[in-house]
């Protein structure tokens, strides 16, 4: 039986990203599952229930995950016009205990430098999967893409220029949530890889990057999580820190690639802040 609260999250379709909606469903679903065997109401939930949930989960979850859980609880109560229990002092104290119990410095995802980029490309296999991975790494590096951006590209977003290079339309990005679009330009090497990939899969429309099963490309869009797994795999092969790949294929500032034109192409108003090393 479908949980009644899911219909409220469905109302957010189009206003929030798919990743955000999945997070709301997952986190509130976990909270509801925790409440049921304890016969504690979860919508609306009391501050005592939410605080007890945090206390019970702090040994398993990090403070950042608990804050995300609270955000889901807060959003569901807001959507149903219920009083928000997460603003209560009891919940605030429970979160403070959780933060003090697990003090940690956030780990920054490092950018991929030109040297690391070459090493990742060199570790791609020579089959169809390897060709797709080379396209993903190279296109992402050229345009400072976060992992959700290259997997959202369609073949029709590409335009072949007179010089043989491709321009690509980035329809939506983290720094462009309204979808104002930006046009980015691929390097000669990336353009050649894209041309080889399109020839290999015979695609004229549909997703640019797609799953490959038994040497056959399926007309399905990749999930952003696939990018993280793929980059982790290549990083291990190249003997790189796996932390380099976690969120993006974005260049690090030590590659000295940040010209004004590249900054504009990436949709940035200013060059990125240097990574901490």
PyMOL commands that set and color helices and strands:
alter all, ss='L'
color gray80, all
select helices_A, chain A and resi 6-10+18-36+47-57+63-79+85-87+89-101+114-122+128-142+147-150+155-157+188-201+224-237+242-245+253-255+260-265
alter helices_A, ss='H'
color red, helices_A
select strands_A, chain A and resi 158-160+166-170+182-185+210-213+216-221
alter strands_A, ss='S'
color yellow, strands_A
deselect
rebuild
show_as cartoon
